[in-house]
Amino acid sequence: MQGAGGHGSPAPFICIEDAVVQRAGRAILSIDSLKIAEGESVAIIGPNGSGKSTLVGLIARTLLPLHRDNPPVVFRGQPRITLSEIRSLVGVVSSTMQEETSVHLPALDIVAGGVEGTLGLRPRMDERDVARARRIAWECMEQIGIADLAERDMLTLSTGQARRVLIARALAGNPTALCFDEPCTGLDPEGMHYVRRTMRHVVQAGHPLVLVTHYLDDIVPEIKRVIALKDGHVFADGPKEEILTDRLMSALFDLSVLVTNIQGRYSLVTAY
Ligand SMILES: Nc1ncnc2c1ncn2[C@@H]1O[C@H](COP(=O)(O)OP(=O)(O)OP(=O)(O)O)[C@@H](O)[C@H]1O
């Protein structure tokens, strides 16, 4: 089937054209053109305030751009798409969600809530639907190696464990792609290790990932493309070997930095 990409090329999974998000009278994000192909995993990096979370909100439609006749964000070439269709295309995990799910509920029910996009299981849910949602939740937790947390109260989990529960919750909605906004922020090295391992696992399991991060270390080997944002604009976009260089990263962060690459795992080093 030919998508809306024209000339026989398939439509991109996400196509953002001429998108402007304005807050307090100024453009906090301004994207001329940004396309993410079907099946492609990307990392979006940039300093604080560069517009990364705004971009996630734009993609997930949790915030709205300036009105235009043609929608600035188009999935698979379909200009009109509902919020629930977006949810089935992109499962988002963000720190806001972590706050929202800090409640006295078993982790299994938090994950089960991901099936219908609710916080925990919906009240007055049919018994069969509850059983089905819990079965899916269990499978998703098992898939990423956290089934042992199923009965634990969310409020007793470490930040790293809760983060992985949220990843399982996103998987429970069976979205095509996943979008993680700063998945390793606030975690200790062990927590980071397990979240990064989980990211590799979900990509290898066939879910393309849009990863938003400050840390080059989060860019798992499966991610080949890096998009750098600065001051609300795309500053650089390309294969990670071309973007993750000393020169480009120093210009991005306005700081003299060195990029290390050990067997495909990148890091930033500064001489402080
Ligand atoms: N509601 C708002 N009103 C005014 N300014 C806002 C609002 N929301 C965001 N901004 C500003 O927009 C810019 C981009 O914010 P955004 O949260 O997208 O950046 P970010 O790259 O995700 O930052 P961080 O790395 O700190 O999470 C920032 O300068 C922020 O202060």
The ligand as an SDF file (V2000), in Angstrom:
LIG
                    3D

 31 33  0  0  0  0  0  0  0  0999 V2000
    3.4520   26.4450   30.7100 N   0  0  0  0  0  0  0  0  0  0  0  0
    4.5820   27.0840   30.4170 C   0  0  0  0  0  0  0  0  0  0  0  0
    4.6650   28.4350   30.4660 N   0  0  0  0  0  0  0  0  0  0  0  0
    5.8050   29.0900   30.1630 C   0  0  0  0  0  0  0  0  0  0  0  0
    6.9340   28.4780   29.7660 N   0  0  0  0  0  0  0  0  0  0  0  0
    6.9210   27.1430   29.6940 C   0  0  0  0  0  0  0  0  0  0  0  0
    5.7600   26.3640   30.0030 C   0  0  0  0  0  0  0  0  0  0  0  0
    6.0450   25.0580   29.8340 N   0  0  0  0  0  0  0  0  0  0  0  0
    7.3420   25.0170   29.4340 C   0  0  0  0  0  0  0  0  0  0  0  0
    7.8630   26.2550   29.3540 N   0  0  0  0  0  0  0  0  0  0  0  0
    9.2340   26.6090   28.9450 C   0  0  0  0  0  0  0  0  0  0  0  0
    9.4840   26.0000   27.7000 O   0  0  0  0  0  0  0  0  0  0  0  0
   10.8350   25.5930   27.5770 C   0  0  0  0  0  0  0  0  0  0  0  0
   10.9060   24.1350   27.1810 C   0  0  0  0  0  0  0  0  0  0  0  0
   10.4480   23.3390   28.2510 O   0  0  0  0  0  0  0  0  0  0  0  0
   10.5720   21.7570   28.2320 P   0  0  0  0  0  0  0  0  0  0  0  0
   10.0290   21.2590   29.5410 O   0  0  0  0  0  0  0  0  0  0  0  0
    9.9570   21.2280   26.9930 O   0  0  0  0  0  0  0  0  0  0  0  0
   12.1360   21.5540   28.1690 O   0  0  0  0  0  0  0  0  0  0  0  0
   12.9830   20.2350   28.4080 P   0  0  0  0  0  0  0  0  0  0  0  0
   14.0060   20.1820   27.3550 O   0  0  0  0  0  0  0  0  0  0  0  0
   12.0790   19.0550   28.5510 O   0  0  0  0  0  0  0  0  0  0  0  0
   13.6370   20.5790   29.8070 O   0  0  0  0  0  0  0  0  0  0  0  0
   14.1660   19.5990   30.9580 P   0  0  0  0  0  0  0  0  0  0  0  0
   15.3600   18.9160   30.4090 O   0  0  0  0  0  0  0  0  0  0  0  0
   14.5080   20.5500   32.0650 O   0  0  0  0  0  0  0  0  0  0  0  0
   13.0510   18.6750   31.3120 O   0  0  0  0  0  0  0  0  0  0  0  0
   11.4800   25.9020   28.9160 C   0  0  0  0  0  0  0  0  0  0  0  0
   12.1680   27.1290   28.7930 O   0  0  0  0  0  0  0  0  0  0  0  0
   10.2980   26.0470   29.8550 C   0  0  0  0  0  0  0  0  0  0  0  0
   10.5830   26.9430   30.9050 O   0  0  0  0  0  0  0  0  0  0  0  0
  1  2  1  0
  2  3  1  0
  2  7  2  0
  3  4  2  0
  4  5  1  0
  5  6  2  0
  6  7  1  0
  6 10  1  0
  7  8  1  0
  8  9  2  0
  9 10  1  0
 10 11  1  0
 11 12  1  0
 11 30  1  0
 12 13  1  0
 13 14  1  0
 13 28  1  0
 14 15  1  0
 15 16  1  0
 16 17  2  0
 16 18  1  0
 16 19  1  0
 19 20  1  0
 20 21  2  0
 20 22  1  0
 20 23  1  0
 23 24  1  0
 24 25  2  0
 24 26  1  0
 24 27  1  0
 28 29  1  0
 28 30  1  0
 30 31  1  0
M  END
$$$$
